[in-house]
Amino acid sequence: MNVLQSFSKDKTTLLIDGDLYLYQACVVCEEEVDWGDDIWSLYCDVGKARGVFHQRIKRFCERLDTDQYLVCFTTGENHRKAYLTDYKGNRKNTRKPVGYKALVDWALEEYPCHIQDTLEADDIMGILQSSKLQPTCIVSDDKDMKTIPGKLYRPMSDELLHIKDQEADHWFLTQCLTGDSTDGYGGCPKIGPVKAEKILSKQPTWDQVEKAYIAAGLTREDAIAQSRCARILRWSDWDADNLQIKPWEPGQ
């Protein structure tokens, strides 16, 4: 997946979370209409949403002093469902904003983008950044991206983070324990961020994660399945020759 080869290595290439920022552009442009007699409808000015998205990309480039970027989107069946069949099952009845699909189709034509079957946008950004093929910076407000070493720009807080390997691994182990209710995987029962930090404070290792699951009456296999859901893919998790995922294993 060397989709960065067309970009100059003399500049930073932004890896932009298209799922998040195009969704937000739709939401802010969605309007309610009261037609009277208790009849209401929703509409979206897609042209306005295009403008919102375009301006965000422009601001990202200005803030990070580059004109190179790749917008990443999710497509196809999510590979995490092989480990947890109801992964993101809590979103089945969640409505996408009006016009979202049309805007994705437009963005794929208008901007340098990348999609990869079975991968989420997070995985694409994680794989490309950790490949270290050339300078990159992930642009996302998703906390999961803290599990990827390298530069991370978080627009909501205007933070530019430089995440070291050890920090990324620690955040990943934390996610393995706490899970993520937004994504529909629970992690280890009754373990939140405070308890997870206590478990990992002295020895931030997989062994500590596994012990916590077993102490909770679960199995090593349960811990691995939850951790594979938590794992934002890195270059080491990707078979670039065959375009296939290498499922994460403890000790990797």
Buried (B, 14 or more C-beta within 10 A) or exposed (E): BEBBEEBEEEBBBBBBBBBBBBBBBBBEBBEEEEEEEEEEEEEBBBEBBBEBBBEBBEEBBEBBEBEBBBBBBBBEEBBBBBBBEEBBEEEEEEEEBBBBEBBBEBBBEEBBBBBBEBBBBBBBBBBBBBBEBBBBBBBBBBEBBBBBBBBBBBBEEEEEBEBEEEBBBBBBBBBBBBBBEEBBBBBBEEBEEEBBBEBBEEEBBBEBBBBBBBEBEBEEEBBBBBBBBBBBBBBEBBEEEEEEBEBBEEEE
